Each structure stands twice: as C-alpha cells, then as structure tokens.
Amino acid sequence: MNEIEAAVGQRVTALAAYWEVSDDPAALADTLERDPSPERMWTFLAAIGAEIPSRRAFGHAIRGLAVDGGRATALALHGEALRLSGERAVRTIEIVADRVVVDVHDTVATERTSGIQRVVRETVRRWRVTGRDMLLVRWTSDGRSLRTLSTDESDAIDQPRHMAGAVDGERVIVPARGVFVATELVAETWRARRLEGLGANPAIRVGAIGYDCVPLTSSETASSGIARQFPQYLQALGSADRIIAISEAAGTEFRGWRRMAASYRERVPRIGVVPLAAEIAPPSEADLADAVRVLGASPKRPLVLVVGSHEPRKNHLAVLEAARQLWAQGVDFRLCFIGATSWGSERFHDEVDELQRKGRPLVVVTAASDGLLAAAYSRATVSVFPSLHEGFGLPVVESLMLGTPVVTSGYGSMKEIVDAGGGGVLVDPRDDSSIADGIRRVLTDRTLRERLVAEARSRAPRSWDDYAAELWSRLVEDEAETVDA
C-alpha cells in the first residue's frame, strides 16, 4: 500500500466510523445509494477528497447522484481520490460534528491590529476564556481544506505576531454537521468559494459577522482589489443562515443587499445587529508621559487627534484642508494622526510633508500601543473622524469613552453612535469648511466643549464581554426570534 492509498484508506475509515457502517468503500457506496441526501453527499465528497468542496463541485456530485445513483457516484469519487497528487493526496481527515467551527485565518497570521482583527481577537479571546465549545481553524496553504491551529497560531489570538511560513499538518478538518462562524471579511476568491461550499451543506449553519458593504455601496473609497472581490464574498454569504452586523447602519446595508439577493435566489440569510463594544482601558501615567514625548502633546496647546489608517475612505485629506483653513485664520492647535499607511495614501503623506516643511504643528504616528492610543485620546481636546463610510467607527466610541469630544460624519454608524448619548459634533465629511467649522467650535467655544465632555463622560460603557456573549448567542445558539426574518 502506497502513501496515497493509506491516506484514502484513513478517510474511508473515518467516514465509516461517522456513519457507523463497515470500514469499506463498498459499504459507504451502499449507504449513499440507500440515502442519497444532500447532507450525506456533501460529507462523502468532503471526506473522500480531504477538502471543503466548492458549490460547483457539490452541484456536479448531486447531478451524478440523480443520473448514476449513490453507489456509482461514490465509487467514482473514491477512484478519483486515489488518483490525486500533491499535498492533498496524502492528507488524512478528522470529521467534526455538532461543534462550532470558527475561522480565524487572517487574524492568527498577522501582527496587524485593524478594526476587523481587533474585533476577532477581542471576541474569540473571550469565547475561549468563558469556555465556549469551539474549534478554531484556518485554511491550508492550498486554500482547499480547513485545519486546526498550531500552538503559535493559537497564542497569536492574545499576542499578535506574523506567521509567515506556517506549515500545514497532514490532517484536515471536515465539519460534517454543526455551526461554522466566519469572523472575518473574506477577500479572496478561493476562500469565498469554499465558504459558499460550506453553506451548501444543509447540516452546517453558517453565521458571519457583517462589518459593512463599503466595497459595494462606496466602491470609489475601496481599493480596486477588494471592490472586485467583494461581490464574490456576498455571493458566498448568500448561502449563510445569518449575518450579525456590527451596527444598525451596517445592518441596513446588509438588509438592502438581502432584498436585492431575494430577486435572484430562493434562500437568503437572516440579518441581525449586535453593536460593537464601547470600551477602552484608561491610560497609565507612563502612557500619558509617552503621549507628551511621542505626540508633542502639551497643556499649552490644544491637541486635535485623528485616528485611523490613511486610506481615502478615512478622508484625511479633508482634515488637512480643514486644518489649513483654521491655521490661516489664526486658530492655534497641534494636529496628530495615529494610523497605519494604507493603499492610496501617497498624496496624504506628500501634503503632510509640505505642511511640516512650512512649520505647521503636525505629527503622524504610524504605530501605537493600546496605552499610547488611550493616552492620545485623553490628552486630546477633540478627536476628528470624518470618514466617508464606516460599518461602526471604533475611534468615535473610544474617544467618547475617555471623555474626549468628537467631530464626525453626520450620517450612518457615526451619527448612530453620537445620537446614542451625545458628546459629538456632526459635520458633512464632503465639505472641508463644515469639518473646519466643527473643529473650530469645539476648540473655541468653552461652553460647548464642557457640555460635550460631560455628555461623553456620562455615556454607559458597553464591554467586549457583553459584545462577545451576545454575539455568541445570536450567531451560534438557535434564537431565531432575535434575528430578522
């Protein structure tokens, strides 16, 4: 028996044990002949091929059942497995049933802390601490199969690190029945196809966190790559059971997409909303000292803080123009940006360089610890977040939780946050003068500023513990009444 035959034999044994039949390809084929259900066909296809089948591959197998019957289809697929080559040919499987399988593919492979990565880490960390019965997985390097995390990858939930060169093991996971949770935005074609394939199994309930539909509704503010890929992600989500959006604004977007999807597909997911947490730890004295050193923050000069990556959607060019107007009018303040360089940020950096050459009080910090970020919010007189489109707007919440007023966009999730408890001035993000006026009002109107600070400090916090618990309930537990029909 060669290595491929041994691997296929192990898959047959695993599937036979799951189906409680004889350990023999013929017995599996007879079982599929007697019960050619979609669930059984999907499990056979995934197990014998050691991969998550795409919807197209699953559809082809279903047609084979209808034409050739279960026995002939099963034996043909078994023969194909013996003719495989490459890594997949020698993979063994573990069939998982009645478990919650959680995909954290991107998060455990990067040290970046984007908004999505932060949500995943904060949420999964709490699910793990509270003993939720779940299996964390990522995709194999060929993008065909699921596998469990290595020790280093599991640790990366708590301590982010770059995982270049992670090596796949020989055994992959076949989720035959249960819940599959897509915690991240799926931006790759191969991954979207496999997610759609998971949704094709009627015994697997797919749930997803819905961040936003920016690449669809505001494609001009998204990179060309994600704008092209996003429709495939939505196509995959069409096979999900439920999508839990991170804000009412994001929920409105997904409901709009669902209404459109209902015109061309029989099944569409249910949409619910669990607002993100509104929680940030206060800075230590050392953090506050770092803010003075790194940001140049001083009680003698107001600090205007802008948090977020420098991609076009964040609208940082408009903030620079608003700052120019205010400085020209004699309004004194120091402007600080905290955020990573992103696609389309070249012009932003060019304009920052020009303003710095002219001696304007302006600093850009591309990486900051949680403590330094909290200290920056605390030291700031006002934070500015005039994004053109956001699923939630974490910087708005974080600023308010530390008692710092916000100037932000007067619509969508940002308005939703301010309306829920005050503390902010709403502006038109597409009007530089409107942004400048909002900043000026907070900097120069002491009565307004004191009122906004009081409103911010009186807001009720919403913890990540609360968010994680409610999200688990809505995604995993069968509480259909809490999700829109």
Helices and strands as residue ranges (DSSP letters): H 3-19, H 25-34, H 38-49, H 55-68, H 70-82, G 87-90, E 92-103, G 107-109, H 115-129, E 134-139, E 146-148, H 151-155, E 171-182, H 189-199, E 204-210, H 214-217, G 219-221, H 224-237, E 242-245, H 248-261, E 270-273, H 285-295, E 303-307, G 312-314, H 316-328, E 334-338, H 346-357, E 362-365, H 370-379, E 382-385, H 394-401, E 406-409, H 412-419, E 424-427, H 432-444, H 446-457, H 464-475, G 480-482
